[in-house]
Amino acid sequence: MGAPTPNQQTGPDPISGGAMPPIVTVDWLRHHVETGPTPDDLALVDVRWYLDGRSGLDAYRAGHIPGAVFVDLDTDLAAPADSVNGRHPLPTPDDFAAALGRAGVGDATPVVAYDDTGGGSAARLVWMLRVLGLPAALLDGGLPAWDGDVATGDEFRPPTARTTLPWPDDRFLDTATVRGLLDDPSTLLVDARARGRYTGQEPAAVDPRPGHVPGAYNAPWQDLLDASGQLGSPERVRARLTELGVPDDARNPIAYCGSGVSACLDLVAMEHAGLPAGRLYVGSWSAWGADHTLPNETTP
């Protein structure tokens, strides 16, 4: 496949000095693979992770896009779980910088992250980097969209030192902050879990109790994808969000899911669609639902 034509690009080319868009296509990635970027030009990161307990590392070793390194969501992109902060709290800024440094991702290295579920886990890394003002994009469609050769085993980039950057308080919310915003009529909460988990009719085993945060809309992250497992154009994503009830004039929406992972796909999709900057409730339902003094709803 040759270099992508302009209408196949999803935004400016960060390697040429433009701002990196939140979503890039396989054609875009292939172009940079074929032109032979140096290690500092682009880091391709595999962030496969499964709610059912399967090993993302085993899946990576069985077959990944050539040149990709593996980053572990549980240990590199999250702190240890606890009952207050949920199953995937944010890592400390020092730990996050150290994890990326071990993976060979430098301070200014553009990152393209992917998984094999349409972005349900890889978007966590993309979101964490973008809110820090760093170049990162989600590979639309992930591994299933890649039609080239795959590599097996482990691949590594040379480790590097990274600058520690603090998490921006205005983009990551805790339970107390979300609770305090429920009475604000301008608050828009978006629950990214599957419909059955949102209503409590089909809860996952990991859900502490059925239902959702009162007043939250339901925009399941899987429902943002098309039949091929891709987000597609900004116009398509914006129309899909509207269909799911997310107002296109929403100000600073707050997204959550089970543990602050797949909600990042909703947030990346909102940015892709041109909606205002969103915020992540990191603890999500794993934190809210575990506190039985907090209210819950089981109706839309």
C-alpha positions in Angstrom: 0.0 0.0 0.0 1.4 3.4 -0.9 1.5 6.6 1.0 -1.9 7.9 2.1 -3.6 10.6 0.1 -4.5 13.8 1.9 -8.1 12.8 2.4 -7.0 9.6 4.2 -5.1 11.6 6.9 -7.0 12.4 10.1 -5.0 15.5 10.9 -1.6 17.2 10.6 1.5 15.1 10.5 3.3 15.4 13.9 6.5 14.1 12.5 6.6 17.0 10.1 5.9 19.4 13.0 2.1 19.6 13.1 -0.2 19.0 16.0 -1.0 15.3 16.4 -4.6 14.4 16.0 -6.3 12.0 18.5 -7.0 9.4 15.8 -4.7 8.2 13.0 -5.4 5.6 10.3 -3.6 2.5 9.3 -2.6 4.2 6.0 -1.0 7.0 8.0 0.9 4.5 10.2 2.0 2.4 7.2 3.3 5.5 5.5 5.6 6.2 8.4 6.6 2.6 8.8 7.6 2.4 5.1 9.5 5.6 5.2 11.6 4.2 8.0 11.3 6.5 11.0 14.2 6.7 13.4 13.5 5.6 17.0 12.8 9.1 18.1 10.2 9.7 15.3 7.4 7.5 16.5 6.7 4.9 19.2 4.2 2.3 18.4 2.7 0.9 21.6 0.5 -2.2 22.1 -1.9 -1.8 25.1 -3.9 -4.9 24.9 -5.9 -5.7 28.1 -8.9 -7.9 28.7 -11.6 -7.6 31.4 -12.0 -11.4 31.4 -8.4 -11.8 32.7 -6.7 -12.9 29.6 -3.1 -11.8 29.3 -2.5 -8.8 27.0 1.3 -9.6 27.0 0.6 -13.2 25.8 -1.6 -11.7 23.0 1.2 -9.3 22.1 3.8 -12.0 22.0 1.6 -14.2 19.8 1.3 -11.4 17.1 1.7 -7.6 17.0 2.4 -4.8 14.5 6.1 -4.9 13.8 8.0 -2.4 15.9 5.4 -2.2 18.6 6.4 -2.4 22.3 4.1 -3.6 25.0 2.9 -1.4 27.8 0.9 -3.1 30.7 -2.2 -1.3 31.6 -2.4 -2.7 35.1 1.2 -1.9 36.2 2.3 0.9 33.8 -0.9 2.9 33.4 -2.4 2.5 36.8 -1.6 2.4 40.5 -2.6 -0.6 42.6 -6.3 -0.9 43.1 -8.0 0.1 46.3 -11.6 0.5 47.6 -11.5 4.3 47.5 -9.9 5.0 44.2 -11.2 2.0 42.2 -9.5 -0.7 40.2 -7.3 1.5 38.0 -6.2 4.6 39.9 -3.8 7.0 38.1 -0.2 6.1 38.6 1.9 8.8 40.3 3.5 11.1 37.7 6.9 9.7 38.6 5.8 6.1 38.1 4.1 7.0 34.7 7.3 8.8 33.5 9.4 5.8 34.6 7.2 3.3 32.8 7.3 5.2 29.6 11.0 5.6 29.9 11.5 1.9 30.3 9.4 1.4 27.1 11.7 3.8 25.3 9.3 6.6 24.9 11.1 10.0 25.2 9.7 13.3 26.2 8.8 14.5 22.7 8.3 11.1 21.0 5.0 10.9 19.2 3.0 7.8 20.3 0.5 5.7 18.4 -1.3 3.2 20.6 -3.5 0.3 19.7 -5.2 -2.8 21.0 -7.5 -5.3 19.4 -10.9 -4.1 20.7 -11.3 -0.8 18.9 -9.5 1.3 21.5 -11.1 0.2 24.8 -7.8 -0.1 26.5 -5.3 1.8 24.3 -7.2 5.0 24.6 -6.2 5.1 28.3 -2.6 5.8 27.3 -3.6 8.2 24.5 -5.7 10.2 26.9 -3.1 10.3 29.6 -0.5 11.7 27.2 -2.8 14.2 25.5 -3.9 15.8 28.7 -0.3 16.4 29.5 0.1 18.2 26.1 2.1 15.4 24.6 1.7 13.9 21.1 -0.3 10.7 21.1 -2.9 9.2 18.9 -5.1 6.1 18.8 -4.7 3.8 15.8 -8.3 3.6 14.4 -9.4 0.0 14.3 -6.2 -1.3 16.0 -4.7 -4.6 15.2 -7.7 -6.0 13.3 -7.4 -3.0 10.9 -3.7 -3.7 10.2 -3.4 -5.7 7.0 0.4 -6.1 7.0 2.8 -8.6 8.5 2.8 -9.2 12.2 5.8 -9.9 14.5 5.9 -12.3 17.4 7.8 -12.4 20.6 9.1 -9.3 22.4 10.4 -6.0 20.9 12.2 -3.2 22.8 13.1 0.4 22.3 16.2 1.8 24.1 15.2 2.9 27.6 15.3 6.7 28.1 14.9 9.2 30.9 11.6 11.2 30.9 10.6 14.4 32.5 8.0 14.0 35.2 4.9 16.1 34.6 2.1 16.6 37.1 -1.4 15.4 36.3 -3.7 18.4 35.5 -6.3 18.6 38.3 -9.0 20.0 36.0 -9.0 16.9 33.8 -9.1 14.1 36.4 -11.8 14.0 38.9 -12.3 12.0 42.2 -15.5 10.7 43.7 -16.0 13.7 46.1 -15.7 16.1 43.2 -18.2 14.2 41.0 -20.6 13.9 44.0 -20.4 17.7 44.5 -21.3 18.3 40.8 -24.4 16.2 40.7 -26.6 19.1 41.7 -25.1 21.4 39.0 -27.6 21.4 36.1 -24.7 22.1 33.7 -22.9 18.8 34.6 -22.9 16.2 31.9 -22.0 12.7 33.0 -21.4 10.1 30.4 -21.3 6.4 31.3 -19.2 4.5 28.8 -20.1 1.0 29.9 -22.4 -1.5 28.0 -26.1 -0.8 28.4 -26.7 -3.8 30.6 -24.1 -2.7 33.1 -25.4 0.8 33.1 -29.0 -0.3 33.9 -27.8 -3.0 36.2 -29.7 -5.7 34.2 -26.5 -7.4 33.0 -23.8 -6.4 35.5 -20.3 -7.7 35.1 -18.8 -9.7 37.9 -16.4 -6.8 38.7 -19.3 -4.3 39.3 -19.7 -3.7 43.0 -23.4 -3.2 42.6 -25.9 -2.6 39.8 -26.7 0.7 38.2 -25.0 4.0 37.4 -24.3 7.4 38.8 -27.6 9.4 39.0 -28.2 11.6 35.9 -25.6 9.9 33.7 -26.2 9.4 30.0 -25.2 6.1 28.5 -22.8 6.2 25.5 -21.2 2.7 25.5 -17.7 2.9 24.0 -18.4 -0.2 21.8 -21.4 1.6 20.3 -19.2 4.4 19.0 -17.5 2.0 16.6 -18.7 1.1 13.2 -19.2 -2.4 11.8 -15.5 -2.7 11.1 -14.5 -1.7 14.6 -13.4 1.8 13.7 -14.4 5.3 14.8 -14.1 6.7 11.3 -14.5 10.4 10.5 -15.1 13.1 13.0 -18.5 13.8 11.4 -19.6 10.1 11.9 -18.5 10.1 15.5 -20.3 13.3 16.3 -23.5 12.0 14.7 -23.2 8.8 16.7 -22.6 10.6 20.0 -25.7 12.7 19.3 -27.7 9.5 18.6 -26.6 8.2 22.0 -27.8 11.4 23.7 -24.6 13.3 24.2 -25.4 17.0 23.4 -23.1 18.4 20.8 -22.9 21.7 22.8 -21.9 20.0 26.1 -19.3 21.9 28.1 -16.6 19.9 29.9 -18.3 16.5 29.9 -17.3 14.0 32.5 -16.8 10.4 31.3 -16.6 7.3 33.5 -16.8 3.5 33.0 -16.0 0.6 35.2 -12.6 1.7 36.3 -11.5 4.7 34.2 -10.1 2.8 31.2 -12.7 2.4 28.4 -14.2 5.8 29.3 -11.0 7.2 27.7 -12.2 6.0 24.3 -15.3 8.2 24.8 -13.1 11.2 25.7 -10.8 10.6 22.7 -13.8 10.2 20.4 -15.3 13.4 21.7 -12.1 15.3 21.0 -11.9 13.7 17.5 -15.5 14.9 16.9 -14.6 18.4 17.9 -16.5 18.5 21.2 -15.2 20.6 24.1 -12.5 19.1 26.3 -13.8 16.4 28.6 -12.8 15.1 32.0 -12.2 11.6 33.4 -13.7 10.3 36.6 -10.8 8.0 37.3 -12.4 5.8 40.0 -15.5 5.4 37.9 -18.1 2.8 38.9 -15.5 0.7 40.7 -15.2 3.5 43.2 -18.7 5.0 43.2 -20.5 1.6 43.4 -18.2 0.4 46.2 -19.4 3.2 48.5 -23.0 2.2 49.5 -23.6 5.7 51.0 -23.7 7.1 47.4 -26.9 7.0 45.3 -27.3 4.9 42.2 -29.9 4.6 39.5 -31.0 1.7 37.4 -33.2 3.5 34.9 -31.9 5.6 32.0 
